[in-house]
Amino acid sequence: MFKLLSTSGEQSIDLQPGRTLVVGRAVTSDIPIYDPTISRRHAEVALTDNGVSIKDLGSSNGTFLNGARITDAEAAPNDVVTFGKVAFRVVAVTPPVARPQVVPPSEFAPGRPPPGGTIVRQLPVSVSGGVPAIIDAHPQGASHLKVQAQTQEERTTKKLALLLEISKELNKQQELDRLLDKVVDFTFQIMNVDRVSILLLDQKSNELVPRVSKSRTGDASAARHVPQSIARKAVEDRVAILSDNAAADDRFKGKSILIQSVRSAMCTPLMGSDQGVLGILYVDNQTAIHSFADEDLEFLIGFGGLAAAAIENSRLSERSRREALVLSNFQRYFAPNLAAQIAQQEGAVQLGGQKRPVVIFFSDIRGFTPMSEDMGPDDIATLLTEYFTEMVEIVFENSGTLDKFMGDAIMALWGAPIAHADDADRAMTCALEQLDSLEKMNAKWKAQGRPPVAIGIGINFGEVFAGNIGSDRRLEYTVIGDAVNTASRLCSSAGLNEILISEPFYKALKKPPKVEALEPVQVKGKAKKIPVYRVKR
């Protein structure tokens, strides 16, 4: 037998035969090491006949054996293994001989053996996807499952049938809060317990957040908190726990155990499909020790697996609804890949916004009003449809956002809602490609006997308010500010097939084209005229 002992003596890693453990900074790691040089999933360790196998999991700061960086190696006794900058030494261990506890007989009822609060064993539980269970080495008490049967075979059949019915009912609940309430209600229906709680793991803070907690007596205050020592062990070690006398258990020394009068408790981690911990399901009895049996824990693990699957399905359903709402509002304004990226973001459809630097792009058709006087309504609609389709596609190809159509004008954005380091260059490329495409379209239209089209383009860069404006039923992503007015003014001043850009936009370009300076332009709301450049083609 071997273990890893930190060179500082502050942490010891006990290894078990046949089990591979993940070392990492995440709270859900098998062996959490809270050091900034440790990755969330840093390395895997496992016992071998001659030492400890070490496998790096692509960590940022590396795993080392006796100072040499490794990806997969075996450490022998007295070797030093370093995860990031945290060093451990491989130490040979002689298995200790278990000694019985001496407990005064007066503390227990006549004829009952003392609770084994410090002797544990681990059992693999395939029902929950490999979650081991920690139970008392000498389990006492009868099962608290409300399953009536004459034989063990009949009892097993009824338990499986009960789990199947529970699975069907849970998967009908799409809204997460209602689902969690249903899980708690089912727990009371199928088990004789005093309190039930569900805590979910916050993915950002890695903290367990209470979501629902109920007491059979209706005393909500008594069921508000779960003993943190039990909850932490379930999450960190990924084990289901059965404690027959929590107050006397050396593993769970916490004031909350005593304050809440916890006598017998069970807790199972809710494991996701990727073997990540979603949260915990906790039950306890306040009045009696030796309250639960092995069968209760095994059933709780299976029930927890069904609850975890239902939670994942609920979250997936909510995400799908949110993405559908985002896409229905934004797909007309963003490139398909950008719309999908926005749809995956939390809070993407909320009202409001923020100030941010943005490239504002305007283009419109020159002389469209007099030209349209000689065209029929169908011809006008056909021309604008062909023109807008081509121009908007070029905006999307350059990762721009279509803000709106204004008559025969187009307003587009770069830098909102998703920014790129080269947004200015993308907008510049879009303007040049639009003019190139327009030449080809004019050649086609001329062959068809249709009038040619000329456009003017104005581009500016500056800070604006960018966000969702509208109502909950219909949102429009847009920008507001002086920088928008400046871009519009540049577009109005541009000649036929001409691109005018502002000085801030020119300075934002990483690969600026050849330009020539023009006379400064007066913009409404500004005391001074602004410098303007014409792009040479």
Secondary structure, DSSP 4 states (H G I P E B T S, - for coil): -EEEEETTSS-EEE--TT--EEEESSTTSSEE---TTS-TT-EEEEE-SSSEEEEE-S-SS-EEETTEEESEEEEPTT-EEEETTEEEEEEE-PPPPP------GGGS-TTPPPP-SS-EEEE--GGGTS--EEEESS--S---B----SSHHHHHHHHHHHHHHHHHHHTT--SHHHHHHHHHHHHHHHB--SEEEEEEE-TTT--EEEEEEEETT--TGGGS---HHHHHHHHHTT-EEEESSGGG-TT---HHHHHTT--EEEEEEEE-TTS-EEEEEEEEESS-SS---HHHHHHHHHHHHHHHHHHHHHHHHHHHHHHHHHHHHHTTTB-HHHHHHHHTSTTTT-SEEEEEEEEEEEEEETTHHHHHTTS-HHHHHHHHHHHHHHHHHHHHHTT-EEEEEETTEEEEEESSSS--TTHHHHHHHHHHHHHHHHHHHHHHHHHTTPPP--EEEEEEEEEEEEEEEE-SSSEEEEEESHHHHHHHHHHHH--TTEEEEEHHHHHH-SS---EEEEEEE--TT-SS-EEEEEEP-
